[in-house]
Amino acid sequence: MSDQYFKFIEFNPRRAMRGAEAARVEVDQDGEWLWMSKRDIKANMKDFGAHPELQKALDAYGAFA
């Protein structure tokens, strides 16, 4: 498992309805965050392993569907 930091912050359904990245994930302990798509999340899981916070972000997309 990598030492990469991830923290799921929120899921924005309005962004998802527009087809935009909708999962906001903190990627740095200094507070830097990114909007991520399902594809982004899966790519990070492939690179860094099945991090529980990435799984939460991916699950949020499933709850939206």
Residue, then its C-alpha position, 0 to 999 in steps of 0.5 A: m500500500s502506498d503512503q499517498y494521502f486521500k480524503f473524500i470530502e464531498f459528492n456534488p450531484r449537480r456537477a454529476m448531472r452536468g457530466a462534470e467530475a463530482a467527487r471532491v477528494e483531498v490529495d494532500q495533507d496541506g488541504e489541496w484537493l481535486w474534483m475526480s470522475k469515476r475514471d480518475i478515482k479508478a486510475n488512482m486506485k490502480d496506481f495507489g491501491a484500494h484506499p478506503e477514501l477513494q472507495k468512499a468517493l467511488d461509492a458516492y457515484g454508485a449512490f448517485a446512479 
